[in-house]
């Protein structure tokens, strides 16, 4: 007669602490990436105050910063500096 079939579950070792930490770490990383992607796709709306502040800053950015003119004395000092 044939032997009876062995229908017991296979021997699977219990996951170690490192494997468990790795699994949960990967889940947390995947959730974080999904949140970041959703934040890019659906950006938060600006409130009324934030838009007013950014509009007030725009003219300041467009102005050219004033640079001090280089004097002839400074040019001479650089040119006459001793070479070592």
Backbone torsions as a table, in degrees:
resi	resn	phi	psi	omega
1	UNK	NA	147.2	178.8
2	UNK	-72.6	152.7	178.1
3	UNK	-68.2	147.2	178.0
4	UNK	-67.3	148.1	180.0
5	UNK	-70.0	139.6	178.5
6	UNK	-89.4	104.5	-178.0
7	UNK	-101.2	14.6	178.8
8	UNK	-74.1	150.6	179.9
9	UNK	-64.3	149.8	-180.0
10	UNK	-67.5	157.2	-179.9
11	UNK	-77.5	106.1	178.0
12	UNK	-111.3	122.9	-179.0
13	UNK	-68.7	150.8	177.3
14	UNK	-66.9	141.7	179.0
15	UNK	-66.5	141.7	179.4
16	UNK	-79.3	172.1	-179.9
17	UNK	-62.3	-40.6	-180.0
18	UNK	-63.5	-42.9	178.6
19	UNK	-64.0	-38.0	179.2
20	UNK	-67.1	-44.3	178.0
21	UNK	-62.4	-40.8	179.4
22	UNK	-63.4	-42.7	179.8
23	UNK	-62.5	-48.5	-179.3
24	UNK	-69.2	-32.6	176.3
25	UNK	-64.9	-40.4	177.6
26	UNK	-66.3	-38.6	176.9
27	UNK	-62.6	-44.5	179.5
28	UNK	-63.8	-41.0	178.4
29	UNK	-63.4	-40.2	179.4
30	UNK	-66.3	-41.1	178.7
31	UNK	-64.8	-41.4	178.6
32	UNK	-61.8	-42.6	178.7
33	UNK	-64.1	-40.6	177.9
34	UNK	-62.9	-40.8	178.5
35	UNK	-63.7	-41.5	179.2
36	UNK	-64.8	-42.3	179.0
37	UNK	-64.7	-41.8	178.1
38	UNK	-65.6	-33.3	178.4
39	UNK	-67.6	-31.5	177.9
40	UNK	-75.2	-41.8	-177.9
41	UNK	-69.6	-44.4	-178.4
42	UNK	-115.9	80.3	-179.1
43	UNK	-67.7	150.0	179.1
44	UNK	-68.5	147.4	179.3
45	UNK	-79.6	145.7	178.3
46	UNK	-80.0	143.5	176.3
47	UNK	-79.8	169.7	-177.5
48	UNK	-60.2	-41.0	-177.2
49	UNK	-67.7	-40.4	-179.2
50	UNK	-64.0	-40.3	-178.5
51	UNK	-69.1	-34.9	177.9
52	UNK	-66.9	-39.2	-179.4
53	UNK	-67.0	-42.8	-179.0
54	UNK	-67.6	-34.3	176.9
55	UNK	-66.8	-34.0	179.9
56	UNK	-71.1	-29.0	-178.1
57	UNK	-80.8	-21.7	-175.2
58	UNK	-59.7	-47.7	179.7
59	UNK	-61.4	-32.3	179.4
60	UNK	-66.2	-36.0	-178.2
61	UNK	-72.1	-34.7	-176.7
62	UNK	-73.0	-22.4	178.7
63	UNK	-69.0	141.9	177.6
64	UNK	-81.7	133.8	178.2
65	UNK	-69.6	141.7	-179.9
66	UNK	-80.0	129.8	176.5
67	UNK	-106.1	141.7	-179.9
68	UNK	-74.4	135.2	179.0
69	UNK	-67.6	143.2	-179.8
70	UNK	-80.3	127.3	-178.7
71	UNK	-84.5	158.1	-178.8
72	UNK	-66.0	-31.9	-179.5
73	UNK	-63.7	-38.8	-180.0
74	UNK	-69.0	-37.0	178.9
75	UNK	-64.8	-41.1	-178.8
76	UNK	-65.4	-38.7	-180.0
77	UNK	-62.6	-41.0	-179.8
78	UNK	-67.8	-39.2	-177.5
79	UNK	-72.6	-35.8	-175.4
80	UNK	-89.8	3.7	-179.2
81	UNK	-63.8	137.6	-176.5
82	UNK	-68.8	138.7	175.3
83	UNK	-90.6	136.7	-179.6
84	UNK	-113.6	NA	NA
